[in-house]
Amino acid sequence: MMLRVARAALFAAVPAELLLVVLLVSGTPLPRLLVTVVEALVLGVLALEAVAVLRLFRAGRRRGLDRRRAARAAYEDLVPVQVRRIMGFDTKGMVSLALWLTRRRHGVPPGAVPVPYFGAQAPALVVFLGAMVVELVVIDIVLRSVGAPAAVRAVLIVLDGYSILLALAIIASCVTRPHVVSATEVRIRSGAFFDLRIPRAQIATVRRVRAYNEKGTVRVTADVLTVAVSSQANLHLELNAPIVAVRPLGATCEVRTVRCFADDPAAALAAFTDTTPAPDRPLDPATGPAS
């Protein structure tokens, strides 16, 4: 019961505190009593979270966990898996930006073959990013023309700037986290949002397909998993036994067929069906060496 209350209080307090900060920064006059009450409620929520974490930590210690594992278990019990996954997307996105800037790839060991899939969605994402930059400039010009306070402009610029950063992180994650074919496994990925490892021995057949009307990016229908790019899939993997896949927000499912997209399906098919360890191969100049 206390855990549910702590979760609900946390989800209510964070947006309320952010709203209060935005209003105060923008210069909106607020009753002093309201500010005091909100801050008191936030402090009460923090105290409740501290008590909940302490109880969960002690419960973990009683189960024989060391301090680090008990703290980790308390965090996972308090914060729902969906929230943890979303926070993980942001972290992976920032890491992908750093990899992109240093011309490296994630999870491509020596001897493995990267299978890029970003090409089909690159034009749409670049146009979307450009529109966001134009929107940021236009909004600032409009706010200046109507005499909006500098604090309001600053808040909106920060929010729009963060949105642009997230868009860049999505692009970077798609470039630096390709599908990967190694001697022991195949990794089917969708940027920072999805990563499925399939042992090579578990892949029965691989063939090319042509599908242009896939719905969603990561979709499971019965035991068929589709990881599409721009509504397209061009590779079909049949497994000889079901494998557990973790969806972007943490739900799990068993699949026996995997459909995905590759920029060069012929080269990808050759990599998937090659039974010998893949030699090191040079990468295209846009993405740099494997890491």
C-alpha positions as CSV (number, residue, x, y, z in Angstrom):
1,M,0.0,0.0,0.0
2,M,2.7,2.5,1.0
3,L,4.6,1.7,-2.2
4,R,1.6,2.6,-4.4
5,V,1.0,5.8,-2.4
6,A,4.7,6.8,-2.8
7,R,4.6,6.2,-6.6
8,A,1.4,8.2,-7.0
9,A,2.8,11.0,-4.9
10,L,6.0,11.1,-6.9
11,F,4.2,11.3,-10.2
12,A,2.0,14.1,-8.9
13,A,4.7,16.1,-7.2
14,V,7.2,16.3,-10.1
15,P,4.9,17.9,-12.7
16,A,3.5,20.3,-10.0
17,E,7.0,21.4,-9.0
18,L,8.1,21.9,-12.6
19,L,5.0,24.0,-13.3
20,L,5.6,26.1,-10.3
21,V,9.2,26.7,-11.3
22,V,8.2,27.7,-14.9
23,L,5.6,30.2,-13.5
24,L,8.0,31.7,-11.1
25,V,10.8,32.0,-13.7
26,S,8.4,33.6,-16.2
27,G,7.5,36.3,-13.6
28,T,3.9,35.3,-13.1
29,P,2.7,36.7,-9.8
30,L,1.6,33.8,-7.4
31,P,0.1,34.1,-4.0
32,R,2.7,33.5,-1.3
33,L,0.4,31.1,0.5
34,L,0.1,28.9,-2.7
35,V,3.9,28.8,-3.1
36,T,4.3,27.9,0.5
37,V,1.7,25.1,0.4
38,V,3.1,23.6,-2.8
39,E,6.7,23.6,-1.4
40,A,5.4,22.0,1.8
41,L,3.6,19.3,-0.2
42,V,6.8,18.6,-2.2
43,L,8.8,18.3,1.0
44,G,6.2,15.9,2.4
45,V,6.5,13.8,-0.8
46,L,10.3,13.7,-0.6
47,A,10.0,12.6,3.0
48,L,7.5,9.9,2.0
49,E,9.8,8.7,-0.8
50,A,12.8,8.6,1.6
51,V,10.8,6.4,4.1
52,A,9.7,4.1,1.2
53,V,13.2,3.8,-0.1
54,L,14.6,3.1,3.4
55,R,12.0,0.3,4.0
56,L,12.7,-1.3,0.6
57,F,16.4,-1.1,1.2
58,R,16.0,-2.8,4.6
59,A,13.8,-5.5,3.1
60,G,16.5,-6.2,0.5
61,R,19.2,-6.4,3.2
62,R,17.0,-8.9,5.1
63,R,16.9,-11.0,2.0
64,G,20.7,-11.2,2.0
65,L,21.5,-8.6,-0.6
66,D,24.6,-6.4,-0.2
67,R,24.2,-2.7,0.1
68,R,24.6,-2.0,-3.7
69,R,22.1,-4.6,-4.7
70,A,19.7,-3.7,-2.0
71,A,19.8,0.0,-3.2
72,R,19.2,-1.1,-6.8
73,A,16.3,-3.3,-5.8
74,A,14.7,-0.5,-3.8
75,Y,15.0,1.8,-6.8
76,E,13.5,-0.8,-9.2
77,D,10.6,-1.4,-6.7
78,L,9.8,2.3,-6.3
79,V,10.2,3.4,-9.9
80,P,8.0,1.6,-12.5
81,V,9.8,-0.2,-15.3
82,Q,8.2,2.0,-17.9
83,V,9.7,5.1,-16.2
84,R,13.1,3.4,-15.9
85,R,13.1,2.5,-19.6
86,I,12.2,6.0,-20.7
87,M,15.0,7.4,-18.5
88,G,17.3,4.8,-20.1
89,F,16.3,6.0,-23.6
90,D,17.6,9.5,-22.7
91,T,20.8,8.2,-21.3
92,K,21.5,5.9,-24.3
93,G,20.6,8.8,-26.6
94,M,23.2,11.1,-25.0
95,V,25.8,8.3,-25.2
96,S,24.9,7.8,-28.9
97,L,25.5,11.5,-29.5
98,A,29.0,11.2,-28.0
99,L,29.7,8.1,-30.2
100,W,28.4,9.9,-33.3
101,L,30.7,12.8,-32.7
102,T,33.7,10.5,-32.2
103,R,32.7,8.4,-35.3
104,R,32.2,5.2,-33.4
105,R,29.5,2.5,-33.2
106,H,28.0,0.8,-30.2
107,G,28.1,-2.9,-29.7
108,V,30.0,-3.8,-32.9
109,P,32.9,-6.0,-31.7
110,P,35.9,-6.8,-33.9
111,G,35.0,-9.3,-36.6
112,A,31.3,-8.5,-36.5
113,V,29.3,-7.1,-39.4
114,P,27.2,-3.9,-38.8
115,V,23.9,-3.8,-40.8
116,P,22.8,-0.2,-41.1
117,Y,19.1,0.6,-41.3
118,F,19.0,4.4,-40.9
119,G,19.1,5.3,-44.6
120,A,15.3,4.9,-45.2
121,Q,14.3,7.2,-42.4
122,A,17.1,9.7,-42.7
123,P,15.3,12.2,-45.0
124,A,12.2,12.3,-42.8
125,L,14.2,12.8,-39.6
126,V,16.4,15.5,-41.1
127,V,13.4,17.4,-42.3
128,F,11.7,17.0,-38.9
129,L,14.9,18.3,-37.2
130,G,15.1,21.3,-39.6
131,A,11.5,22.1,-38.9
132,M,12.2,22.1,-35.2
133,V,15.1,24.5,-35.6
134,V,13.0,26.9,-37.7
135,E,10.2,26.7,-35.1
136,L,12.6,27.7,-32.4
137,V,13.7,30.8,-34.3
138,V,10.2,31.8,-35.3
139,I,8.8,31.4,-31.8
140,D,11.6,33.6,-30.4
141,I,10.9,36.3,-33.1
142,V,7.2,36.2,-32.4
143,L,7.7,36.5,-28.6
144,R,10.1,39.4,-29.0
145,S,7.6,41.2,-31.3
146,V,4.8,41.0,-28.7
147,G,7.1,42.1,-25.9
148,A,7.1,38.8,-24.0
149,P,9.3,38.8,-20.8
150,A,12.8,37.5,-21.3
151,A,12.1,34.8,-18.7
152,V,9.3,33.4,-20.8
153,R,11.4,33.4,-23.9
154,A,14.2,31.7,-22.0
155,V,11.9,28.9,-20.7
156,L,10.5,28.2,-24.2
157,I,14.0,28.3,-25.8
158,V,15.3,25.8,-23.3
159,L,12.3,23.5,-23.8
160,D,12.6,23.7,-27.6
161,G,16.4,23.3,-27.4
162,Y,16.0,20.2,-25.4
163,S,13.5,18.8,-27.9
164,I,16.1,19.4,-30.7
165,L,18.7,17.7,-28.6
166,L,16.4,14.7,-28.2
167,A,15.8,14.6,-32.0
168,L,19.6,14.6,-32.6
169,A,19.9,11.8,-30.0
170,I,17.4,9.7,-31.8
171,I,19.2,10.2,-35.1
172,A,22.6,9.4,-33.4
173,S,21.2,6.2,-31.8
174,C,20.0,4.9,-35.1
175,V,23.3,5.6,-36.8
176,T,25.6,4.3,-34.0
177,R,23.4,1.2,-33.0
178,P,22.9,-0.8,-36.2
179,H,21.9,-4.4,-36.4
180,V,24.9,-6.6,-35.8
181,V,25.9,-10.0,-37.1
182,S,28.7,-11.8,-35.3
183,A,29.9,-15.4,-35.3
184,T,27.8,-16.2,-32.2
185,E,24.7,-14.0,-32.4
186,V,22.6,-11.5,-34.3
187,R,21.4,-8.2,-32.7
188,I,18.2,-6.7,-34.1
189,R,18.0,-3.1,-32.9
190,S,15.9,0.1,-33.3
191,G,18.1,3.0,-32.1
192,A,18.1,3.2,-28.3
193,F,14.6,1.8,-28.0
194,F,15.0,-1.9,-28.8
195,D,17.7,-4.5,-28.7
196,L,17.1,-8.2,-29.3
197,R,20.0,-10.7,-29.2
198,I,19.4,-14.0,-31.1
199,P,22.0,-16.8,-30.9
200,R,23.1,-17.8,-34.5
201,A,22.3,-21.4,-33.7
202,Q,18.7,-20.5,-33.1
203,I,18.2,-19.0,-36.5
204,A,16.7,-21.6,-38.8
205,T,16.3,-19.6,-42.1
206,V,16.7,-16.0,-43.3
207,R,15.1,-14.7,-46.5
208,R,14.3,-11.4,-48.1
209,V,10.8,-10.0,-48.2
210,R,9.1,-6.8,-49.4
211,A,6.8,-5.1,-47.0
212,Y,5.9,-1.4,-47.3
213,N,2.9,-1.1,-45.0
214,E,4.2,-2.2,-41.6
215,K,2.4,-0.4,-38.7
216,G,4.5,1.0,-35.9
217,T,8.3,0.6,-35.3
218,V,8.4,-2.4,-32.9
219,R,5.3,-4.5,-33.2
220,V,4.4,-8.0,-32.1
221,T,1.5,-10.0,-33.7
222,A,1.0,-13.5,-32.3
223,D,4.6,-14.8,-32.3
224,V,5.9,-12.5,-35.1
225,L,8.1,-9.5,-34.1
226,T,8.5,-6.7,-36.7
227,V,11.1,-4.0,-36.3
228,A,10.3,-1.7,-39.1
229,V,11.9,1.4,-40.5
230,S,9.6,3.9,-42.3
231,S,6.9,1.2,-42.4
232,Q,9.2,-1.1,-44.2
233,A,10.7,-4.6,-43.6
234,N,12.8,-6.5,-46.0
235,L,14.3,-9.4,-44.0
236,H,12.5,-12.4,-42.5
237,L,14.2,-14.6,-39.8
238,E,12.6,-17.9,-38.8
239,L,13.8,-19.3,-35.5
240,N,13.9,-22.9,-34.5
241,A,12.7,-22.1,-31.0
242,P,10.9,-19.2,-29.4
243,I,12.9,-16.4,-27.9
244,V,12.0,-13.8,-25.3
245,A,11.9,-10.2,-26.6
246,V,11.7,-7.1,-24.4
247,R,9.5,-4.4,-25.8
248,P,10.6,-0.7,-25.6
249,L,8.6,-0.1,-22.4
250,G,9.6,-3.3,-20.7
251,A,6.8,-5.8,-21.6
252,T,8.1,-9.2,-22.6
253,C,6.8,-11.6,-25.2
254,E,7.9,-14.8,-26.9
255,V,8.5,-14.7,-30.7
256,R,9.5,-17.2,-33.3
257,T,9.7,-15.0,-36.3
258,V,11.6,-11.7,-36.6
259,R,11.1,-9.2,-39.5
260,C,13.4,-6.2,-39.8
261,F,14.8,-3.7,-42.3
262,A,18.3,-3.2,-43.7
263,D,19.5,-0.5,-46.0
264,D,21.3,-3.1,-48.1
265,P,19.2,-6.3,-47.8
266,A,21.4,-8.3,-50.1
267,A,24.6,-7.6,-48.1
268,A,22.6,-8.2,-44.9
269,L,21.3,-11.5,-46.1
270,A,24.9,-12.6,-47.0
271,A,26.0,-11.7,-43.5
272,F,23.1,-13.5,-41.8
273,T,23.6,-16.7,-43.8
274,D,27.4,-16.7,-43.6
275,T,28.4,-19.6,-41.3
276,T,32.0,-18.4,-40.9
277,P,33.2,-15.7,-38.5
278,A,32.8,-12.3,-40.3
279,P,36.1,-10.5,-41.1
280,D,36.7,-6.9,-40.1
281,R,35.2,-4.7,-42.7
282,P,35.7,-0.9,-43.1
283,L,32.8,1.3,-42.3
284,D,31.4,4.2,-44.3
285,P,33.0,7.6,-43.6
286,A,29.7,8.9,-42.1
287,T,29.9,6.6,-39.0
288,G,33.5,5.8,-38.4
289,P,35.1,2.7,-37.0
290,A,33.4,0.0,-35.0
291,S,33.6,0.0,-31.2
